[in-house]
Amino acid sequence: MTAHDPVPTRGFTGRARAADRDPRLPPGQYDARDTWPVLSAEVTPRLDAADWTFRVGGLVARPRTWTWTEAHALPPSGYAGDIHCVTSWSKFGVRFGGVSLDTFLAGAGGPLPAATHVVAYAHTGYTANLPLADVTGGRAWIVWEYDGRPLPPEHGGPARLIVPHLYFWKSVKWVAGLELLDHDEPGFWEQNGYHHRGDPWREERYAGD
């Protein structure tokens, strides 16, 4: 297969032998190679960077909202590694640039002791729930660059959340904010039968997995 050949879907490739399987691939995944599939639950919005804001609220010491300019003034951070979609594709060696979510949480005074979960929400209204432990300690970012260029709208630009150790439906596109809670509150896909956490290495795709 050359770099220009179409990438087959899982259903046409058969099951790879364990000895041949790339150790970077979680169970049930395939290597998307040079493609980045576009999958959205909503119509892609055309949101200007000048109109973008990001808010951290709920169980934090000082709820706060950042503008595009204010967010870009924060210490930069980024992620280089792999991402995995619940629809079975994985993409290796991606590079995102933005700001660590820990920096935003610190700017809001930090989580209160009662906080255990977050709901991440988009400017479109889409939501996803996550344990607080999965978005702290250098495990999540708000990003606006991909491979050194502005993040395209179809992939969540001007800015999205990325939580790369979980299935990518948790990495909310067109992110508008986080609400810290003292309980788990299902988001859009979680209300429609998907797993509440979404660890790709445990194949936590659907409720009950």
C-alpha positions as CSV (number, residue, x, y, z in Angstrom):
1,M,0.0,0.0,0.0
2,T,1.4,3.4,-0.9
3,A,0.8,6.7,0.8
4,H,-1.7,7.6,-1.9
5,D,-3.8,4.5,-1.6
6,P,-7.2,4.8,0.2
7,V,-7.2,3.6,3.8
8,P,-9.5,0.6,4.2
9,T,-12.1,0.5,6.9
10,R,-12.0,-2.1,9.7
11,G,-14.6,-4.3,8.1
12,F,-12.4,-4.9,5.0
13,T,-9.0,-5.5,6.6
14,G,-9.6,-8.5,8.8
15,R,-8.1,-9.0,12.2
16,A,-4.4,-8.3,12.5
17,R,-2.2,-10.9,14.1
18,A,-1.1,-10.0,17.5
19,A,2.6,-10.1,16.4
20,D,1.9,-7.6,13.6
21,R,-0.3,-5.2,15.5
22,D,1.2,-1.7,16.2
23,P,1.5,-1.4,20.0
24,R,0.2,2.2,19.8
25,L,-3.2,0.9,18.6
26,P,-5.8,0.3,21.3
27,P,-8.1,-2.7,20.8
28,G,-10.5,-2.4,17.9
29,Q,-8.7,0.5,16.3
30,Y,-7.1,1.1,12.9
31,D,-4.4,3.5,11.8
32,A,-6.0,6.4,9.9
33,R,-2.6,7.3,8.5
34,D,-2.7,10.7,6.6
35,T,-6.4,11.2,7.0
36,W,-8.3,12.9,9.8
37,P,-11.9,12.0,9.5
38,V,-14.5,14.7,10.2
39,L,-17.2,13.5,12.5
40,S,-19.7,15.9,14.2
41,A,-23.0,15.7,16.0
42,E,-23.9,19.2,14.8
43,V,-23.5,21.5,11.8
44,T,-20.0,23.2,11.8
45,P,-20.4,26.7,13.1
46,R,-18.5,29.7,11.6
47,L,-17.3,31.2,14.9
48,D,-14.8,34.1,14.6
49,A,-11.9,34.1,16.9
50,A,-12.9,37.6,18.0
51,D,-16.2,36.2,19.3
52,W,-14.8,33.1,21.0
53,T,-14.8,33.0,24.8
54,F,-13.9,30.3,27.3
55,R,-15.4,30.1,30.8
56,V,-14.5,28.0,33.9
57,G,-17.4,28.0,36.3
58,G,-19.3,25.9,38.9
59,L,-17.2,24.6,41.8
60,V,-14.2,26.8,41.5
61,A,-13.0,29.6,43.7
62,R,-13.4,32.4,41.2
63,P,-15.4,31.7,38.1
64,R,-13.8,33.4,35.1
65,T,-14.2,34.0,31.4
66,W,-11.3,34.5,29.0
67,T,-11.5,36.2,25.6
68,W,-9.4,35.0,22.6
69,T,-6.8,37.6,23.3
70,E,-6.7,36.9,27.1
71,A,-6.4,33.1,26.5
72,H,-3.5,33.7,24.1
73,A,-1.6,35.7,26.7
74,L,-1.4,32.6,29.0
75,P,1.7,30.4,29.1
76,P,1.6,28.2,26.0
77,S,1.5,24.5,26.1
78,G,0.8,21.6,23.7
79,Y,0.3,18.0,23.1
80,A,2.3,15.7,20.8
81,G,1.2,12.1,20.5
82,D,-1.8,9.9,19.4
83,I,-5.6,10.4,19.4
84,H,-8.3,7.7,19.2
85,C,-11.9,8.0,18.0
86,V,-14.7,5.7,19.2
87,T,-15.6,5.1,15.5
88,S,-12.3,3.0,15.4
89,W,-9.7,5.2,13.8
90,S,-6.5,6.3,15.5
91,K,-4.1,8.9,14.4
92,F,-0.4,8.9,15.4
93,G,2.0,11.7,15.9
94,V,-0.4,14.6,16.0
95,R,0.7,18.0,17.4
96,F,-1.7,20.5,19.0
97,G,-0.8,23.9,20.4
98,G,-2.7,26.0,23.0
99,V,-2.8,26.2,26.8
100,S,-3.0,23.5,29.4
101,L,-6.4,23.2,31.1
102,D,-4.6,23.3,34.4
103,T,-3.6,26.9,33.6
104,F,-7.3,27.9,33.1
105,L,-8.3,26.1,36.3
106,A,-5.6,27.9,38.2
107,G,-6.8,31.2,36.8
108,A,-10.3,30.4,38.2
109,G,-8.8,29.9,41.7
110,G,-8.7,26.1,41.4
111,P,-11.4,23.5,42.0
112,L,-13.2,23.5,45.3
113,P,-12.8,20.4,47.4
114,A,-16.3,19.1,46.5
115,A,-15.6,19.1,42.7
116,T,-15.4,15.6,41.2
117,H,-16.5,16.0,37.6
118,V,-16.8,18.5,34.8
119,V,-19.2,19.1,32.0
120,A,-17.4,20.5,28.9
121,Y,-19.7,22.4,26.6
122,A,-19.4,24.0,23.1
123,H,-20.6,27.2,21.7
124,T,-23.1,25.1,19.8
125,G,-24.6,23.5,22.9
126,Y,-22.9,20.1,22.7
127,T,-21.7,18.7,26.0
128,A,-19.5,15.9,27.3
129,N,-18.9,14.8,30.9
130,L,-15.5,13.9,32.4
131,P,-14.1,13.0,35.8
132,L,-12.1,16.0,37.1
133,A,-9.0,13.7,37.4
134,D,-9.1,13.2,33.6
135,V,-8.7,16.9,32.8
136,T,-6.1,17.9,35.4
137,G,-2.4,17.0,36.0
138,G,-1.3,17.8,32.4
139,R,-3.9,15.5,30.8
140,A,-6.0,18.1,28.9
141,W,-5.6,21.3,26.8
142,I,-7.6,24.0,25.1
143,V,-6.0,24.2,21.7
144,W,-6.2,26.4,18.6
145,E,-3.3,25.1,16.5
146,Y,-2.9,21.8,14.7
147,D,0.5,20.9,13.2
148,G,1.6,24.5,13.6
149,R,-1.4,26.0,11.8
150,P,-4.8,27.4,13.0
151,L,-7.2,24.6,13.9
152,P,-9.7,24.2,11.0
153,P,-13.4,24.9,11.8
154,E,-14.4,21.3,10.9
155,H,-12.0,20.0,13.6
156,G,-13.2,22.4,16.2
157,G,-11.6,25.7,15.4
158,P,-11.2,28.3,16.5
159,A,-10.5,26.3,19.7
160,R,-11.4,22.9,21.1
161,L,-10.7,20.8,24.2
162,I,-8.5,17.8,23.8
163,V,-8.3,15.0,26.3
164,P,-6.2,12.6,24.2
165,H,-6.1,9.6,26.6
166,L,-9.8,9.2,26.2
167,Y,-11.9,8.6,23.0
168,F,-12.1,11.8,21.0
169,W,-15.8,12.5,21.5
170,K,-14.7,13.8,24.9
171,S,-12.5,16.4,23.2
172,V,-15.3,18.9,22.7
173,K,-15.1,21.0,19.5
174,W,-15.8,24.7,19.5
175,V,-15.4,24.6,23.3
176,A,-17.0,27.4,25.3
177,G,-16.4,26.3,28.8
178,L,-16.3,23.9,31.7
179,E,-18.7,23.6,34.6
180,L,-17.2,21.8,37.7
181,L,-19.7,19.7,39.6
182,D,-19.9,17.4,42.6
183,H,-21.5,14.7,40.6
184,D,-21.4,13.0,37.2
185,E,-23.8,14.6,34.7
186,P,-24.0,12.8,31.3
187,G,-23.3,14.8,28.2
188,F,-24.8,14.5,24.7
189,W,-23.4,11.1,23.6
190,E,-23.5,9.7,27.2
191,Q,-27.2,10.3,27.2
192,N,-27.4,8.4,23.9
193,G,-25.8,5.1,25.1
194,Y,-22.1,5.9,25.1
195,H,-19.7,5.1,28.0
196,H,-19.4,7.7,30.7
197,R,-15.6,7.7,30.7
198,G,-14.4,6.4,27.3
199,D,-10.9,4.8,27.9
200,P,-9.8,3.4,24.4
201,W,-7.4,0.9,26.0
202,R,-10.4,-0.6,27.9
203,E,-12.7,-0.3,24.8
204,E,-15.2,1.8,26.9
205,R,-17.3,2.6,23.9
206,Y,-20.8,2.1,25.1
207,A,-22.7,2.0,28.4
208,G,-21.9,-1.4,30.0
209,D,-18.6,-1.9,28.3
